[in-house]
């Protein structure tokens, strides 16, 4: 096509080439003016960024709204059916009553023609048949299926004894459940919930007879039972040889809620961590038996839940999304979807989270639900996986009295299914205190003061002369006694420091030798005297501390190394799986992670749009200030490009793994796949890796206008972004957020300066060969120099010789960038698995 003025433009070669459409060039120009393409690309990208910035949340909001409508319609249908069923039941009872009254009136008037008992039965049967016909029309398809199955069981006597046919029917029912739509699944879940509520109301589960009735109900699905017995458990801090827990003996049983109480510093959380196998940096001695066998607690981690004291949940997900993800990844893979929906809906209903199920949990920057609601979500994450053993570290802290009772009722329902629940509580109310089954009361120093039923604790302390005054909460009074804030009466004859030994004598446990002080044939202990001896010992050794400062430093270093070694050994500890729960495979968990990370990225689309905007500005500035120079093949412009792109992409990639470290540590400790987590994050970030080079080049390429094609620049920049993203993963995992950001800023600048030294020493040149900026810069320069022909060959050879580049190494440099990205990702994954805090 003719250029401006009808002339043909030289393109740097002997052959004449025409200008592209929408471009202009001079007869003396070395390249074409293609700014028009840049303007068009910038306008298109700006429009896409505006759409993403303004409509990112609307996609998820619309989808969740449609999902909520289906759920609400199902719940409304079930409520209407339940109300109709209640009216039908009332009408049935009224009809029965009326039939009995009519029978009595007839028998009174015609005493000689009394109705027989068989006639009465016929009247009642006819009444039932008439009303039952109307009710059956309103049954859901799943209810019809279950009723038909019930009739088949009652009419066929051989069915009761045939296990094979029973299994076939169960398989058929499970297959039928899988083909139902969302509305039918929700209808099934809510109908089951209404049935459970009616049964609870009927049995009055807060009474003793109601609890027995529900516990012995054959329809209640039981879980594998886990009983933990511990004897003489002592936890000692490594390096300092300080006892955090000492000589604790007892047992926690399935189907019961055990509360651990004590003053601050009594070792409550340490005791919980020791039972859960999470005591790192400590020496645990004694015996811990699981179901009477000396097995590792990690062998049952698929059916063990642990609720940490801090509310570790994903803030950029809704309440329902947090619960659903854990239910999918931690429940049995063989469990049908309707049953999973039922479990999640049951937890949401029991914890009173119906009103906030679609609300974001919230982060520091974006407010979400309240602190008490967040605490309930923290507990619900463990309840949805149907654990057999559940540890909770102060779950009622921050909750009011009504929310605490709601939580305890939910835990009580779990205990009815055989769940062993052990929780740390800090001074509960009297109503809450009465809802526990067993109590473990610890004194300072990790010594047991009482371990037994809650109903007998006041009786035990009354036997020691410690009587709770009227209108005083017993838990508060016991804590005050253990703190030494209550003056003991002289008639009791016991001091609060003697309570641990009194309990050992009461149960017949062996007393450690250092806790025995023989005075007049009696055995007592004084914790204060132990502290005094320790204080005197430290005082006597204070002189040697200054003299052996190096030894003390060495001892601390040794303790830290042992703690790190225990952490690594703990992370790589492999135990036989005794839970017999087949959780979803790695590929299926990868699918669930992809869905979750995709939602998180859509909600963070505004942050992504800001990253793209900064890249656009950087490309425009560098493209305008650093024009491509034919003498250097764009060496200076590409140098600044490498620094800018590396810095901006590293800072953005740090967010992938630095913001949710705590959530990952919690999920990995529960058995969720670390590989699925890592690969899903990298897969979603691959979208940014593909788009960011286009965003940057849309400004830089059309302002700088180099000789090399757009595709060549994109390929080099794509490999560069892939490499620096892997480096950012490693920095985010191995370092804290502050140092990782500092390294992300300094590394591109320092490594680029090393790579561009032309008159450097041999050591610096050898070091530059291992720096990724040199690989990327050489690829850029080679791609640009290959477009020069004819008389430019001499200039090209001279420039490449000056920089030490080889024109045949373009593919090699790209491979080095890709291999470096893969290597850094592998290093990041190994560090994530090795140094995680379980």
PELINDA-V719391 format. One record per run of one state. SS is the DSSP state (H for helix, E for strand, C for the rest). FROM is the first residue (numbers start at 1). LEN is the number of residues. If there is no record, write none. Layout:
# PELINDA-V719391
SS:FROM:LEN / SS:FROM:LEN
This chain:
# PELINDA-V719391
C:1:3 / H:4:3 / C:7:2 / E:9:2 / C:11:5 / E:16:2 / C:18:6 / E:24:1 / C:25:8 / E:33:1 / C:34:1 / H:35:75 / C:110:1 / H:111:3 / C:114:3 / H:117:20 / C:137:4 / H:141:15 / C:156:1 / H:157:5 / C:162:1 / H:163:16 / C:179:3 / H:182:22 / C:204:4 / H:208:8 / C:216:12 / E:228:10 / C:238:4 / E:242:11 / C:253:4 / E:257:6 / C:263:5 / H:268:9 / C:277:5 / E:282:9 / C:291:2 / E:293:1 / C:294:3 / H:297:7 / E:304:4 / C:308:10 / E:318:1 / H:319:12 / C:331:1 / E:332:1 / C:333:4 / H:337:14 / C:351:9 / E:360:1 / C:361:10 / H:371:13 / C:384:5 / E:389:5 / C:394:7 / H:401:16 / C:417:3 / E:420:5 / C:425:5 / H:430:4 / C:434:4 / E:438:6 / C:444:3 / E:447:7 / H:454:10 / C:464:10 / H:474:10 / C:484:12 / H:496:12 / C:508:5 / H:513:3 / C:516:1 / E:517:3 / C:520:2 / E:522:3 / C:525:2 / H:527:21 / C:548:1 / H:549:23 / C:572:11 / E:583:1 / C:584:2 / H:586:18 / C:604:1 / H:605:21 / C:626:9 / H:635:19 / C:654:1 / H:655:4 / C:659:2 / H:661:9 / C:670:4 / H:674:31 / C:705:5 / H:710:25 / C:735:2 / H:737:19 / C:756:6 / H:762:7 / C:769:3 / H:772:14 / C:786:6 / H:792:12 / C:804:6 / H:810:25 / C:835:4
